Amino acid sequence: MRIEPEISGVNATLLGTFNPAIFTPAWFVLHNLLPRGTAESAQLTVAHKQVTAFSTDWLRLEVTSNQFRAETLQAPNIRLRDLVATVFNKHLHHTPLTAFGINRRVHFQVSSPAERDRIGRTLAPVEPWGAWRDELGSTGEHGGMTSLTMTQVNPKGRPRGGCINVKVEPSQRIGGGQLGVFVEVNDHYTIDGSSPEAGNELIRLFEENFETSLSRSDAIVDHIMSLRVNREG
């Protein structure tokens, strides 16, 4: 990437029907999905029939009755793919699944509020807003882009109904709320869940497309970062 992000993460989110109560650190150890030491030091937030959530040194997991979400903030990201695929290929292959998302989230910092405002105005120009644009000011002090989402519908080469959503916002987590930029890429796949093999097909798509999806997401994030680099260099 052009700039080393302050915060960088990947999460895999599956939609379907789940039993949250089983997804404890002990269950992952029992099935050799996490080392015993890692699981024993895990921070268990909640374990209930409606929701389970815990975190380890590299993994954050949250499961509800209709969503399984696993996140990592540490490379290598391929561990996330392997964990999710093994859970649903080997141990829970009868789980009804309808959709998944491979999500890339990055917070990076720029040199000044003016630089961040220039990125916002490159992506969302104020000129089309008529006279009101003058009320926004020229420096961003009085307003500008607060959130922008671009969506690609039905990407080629995959089941219809999927989409790629890219969101760009000011980051409130870094730079004192003044210097950070947040970029999120949501790569969403969905299939007809009526087939008995729908879950297996969805996990196959997840495995096959995980690295390609992240490469595409990183290229999009890299371009947003380049708006800063090009302005300064």
DAWO-V431630 format. One record per backbone hydrogen bond with DSSP energy under -0.5 kcal/mol. CO is the residue of the C=O (numbers start at 0). NH is the residue of the N-H. If there is no record, write none. Layout:
co = (CO/CO)
nh = (NH/NH)
This chain:
co = (2/6/8/9/10/11/12/13/14/14/17/18/19/21/23/24/25/26/27/27/28/34/35/36/38/41/42/42/45/49/50/51/52/52/53/54/58/59/60/61/62/64/65/66/67/68/69/70/71/75/76/76/77/78/79/80/81/82/83/84/85/85/86/86/91/95/97/98/99/100/100/101/102/103/104/105/106/106/107/111/112/113/114/115/116/117/118/119/125/126/128/129/130/130/131/131/132/132/133/135/139/147/149/150/151/154/158/161/162/163/164/165/166/167/168/170/173/173/174/174/178/179/180/181/182/183/183/184/184/185/185/186/187/188/190/191/194/196/197/198/199/200/201/202/203/204/205/208/209/210/211/212/213/214/215/216/217/218/219/220/221/222/223/223/224/224/225/226/227/228)
nh = (4/106/104/71/102/69/100/67/97/98/19/21/22/23/27/28/29/30/32/33/31/38/39/40/41/43/44/54/52/64/47/62/44/45/60/42/55/70/53/68/51/17/15/63/13/61/11/59/9/78/79/80/81/82/83/84/85/86/87/88/89/90/90/91/94/16/190/14/188/12/102/186/10/184/8/182/5/6/180/115/116/117/118/119/120/121/122/123/128/129/131/132/133/134/134/135/135/136/136/141/142/167/165/152/163/157/161/153/187/151/185/149/183/147/181/179/176/179/177/178/109/170/107/168/105/166/185/103/186/164/187/101/162/99/192/194/197/200/201/202/203/204/205/206/207/208/209/212/213/214/215/216/217/218/219/220/221/222/223/224/225/226/226/227/227/228/229/230/231/232)
